[in-house]
Amino acid sequence: MTVRKGKSLGITIQEHMAIDVCPGPIRPIRQISAYFPRLSPTSSFSEPLSPNQVAAPTTLSPGSTGQAGGPVGGGGGSSGLLSPQLPGAAGGGGSLSAMSSMDTSIEIDSCDSDDNTSLGTLEFDLLYEKATSSLHCTVLRAKGLKPMDFNGLADPYVKLHLLPGACKANKLKTKTVRNTLNPVWNETLTYCGITEEDMYRKTLRVSVCDEDKLTHNEFIGESRVALRRVKPDQPKHFNICLEHPPPLPSPTAMSTALRGISCYLREWEMEQQRNLEERGRLLLCLQYIPPSTDGDLKGEAKERARGGLCVGVKRCAHLAAMDVNGFSDPYVKTYLKPDVHKKSKHKTAVIKKTLNPEFNEEFFYEISFSELATKTLEVTVWDYDLGKSNDFIGGVSLGCHSQGETLQHWIDCLKNKGKKVERWHTLTNELPGSTLQE
């Protein structure tokens, strides 16, 4: 490079970068948390420590080496990080037998992410009662919640949702605790009509929100628990870190063809979910009463003495909200089809402004046992609206052509004459053979 007299030496950006290039591989910057590995109580401790890891002295230098010329800790690509001397490891190859005897009924989820720990932790208990088909969630307390208000505090409450399912139909909510980041609720929320199949395939979403009177409530964090982790009639304790909701998949990074296929599959899946969407639960009691030879009976007892099917509509749980106030005015209709003379219709009373109505009404169909094998019981739940058509909430059909839980309930009724058989059923917004008109 030649420099003329009277001119200062100038170096371009490209020349400067070429000069300052540092040869050699780029080493990743270690964080201080790398020197203190976390040990979760729920992790497996069955793998023994190697003799080299026990005998080698601990050091804070990632590049230090042992006597054999390799990194401290020996083979396996160990980086020689500081590892604590654990009891039972002396002598080479000891295992953490003391840690393995911890109570497994306490669920502890470790949180390594700063984003998650900044949202706070939530403590709650789950108990599934098999005899009553009910799931109890006792929300205990939260700690270190993220501040959401201008005063550096929050007004937190907890919401529960059962997934998959209509969120409005199965949402439960605790009371709101004002001006705190460490709220204590000690409140039990109960789901009725939860079957063993639900416990195997459903997930409980527990979310913490901040209540705002003038604006929309703000989301703080959530956690999702697979219900199959909860054993029947055994309480299980959870102490978890709140997380951000899982991100939705975006098709922007895909090619045009894949984006089109993804949109089509997404629309098809949403349509299938709408067709089979859960609209609540219905508790039915079926009893076939065989004919009686007692001739001294009168009234309703005399009618039932001729034999027939007794249908008891007990209650509904977590119905879909059909009105703008977030509730429904539900009632139940029953049909025994085929119904040539259209005389099999029965209807319960209307319960105002509720999603968990209790009816406790019974309807009797006089029919022989042989005829009952060819019939189908159709039960529908409706929302009463004054001055316009009533809204269909959901329904279920029971008969020899049914499937799953409904078929089993029908068979149990026919097998156990004179015995009442109760069973919870899931309402769907699509009922075969129904006109869905009121």
Buried (B, 14 or more C-beta within 10 A) or exposed (E): EEEEEEEEEEEEEEEEEEEEEEEEEEEEEEEEEEBEEEEEBEEEBEEBBBEBBBEBEBBEEBEEEBEEEBBBBBEEEBEBBBBEEBEBBEEEEBBBEEBEEEEEEEBBBEBEEEEBEBBBBBBBBBBBEEEEBBBBBBBBBBEEBBBBEEEEBBBBBBBBBBEEBBEBBBBBEBEBBEEEBBBEBEBBBBBBBBBEEBBEEBBBBBBBBBBEEEEEBBBBBBBBBEBEEBBEEEEBBBBBBBBEEEEEEEBEEEEEEEBEEBEEEEEEEEEEEEEEBBBBBBBBBBBBBEEEEEEEEEEEEEEBBBBBBBBBBBBBBBBBBBEEEEBBBBBBBBBBBEEEEEEBEBBBEBBEEEBBBEBEBBBBBEBEBEEBEEBBBBBBBBBBBEEEEBBBBBBBBBBEEBEEBBBBBBBBBBEEEEEEBBBBBBBBBEBEEBEEEE
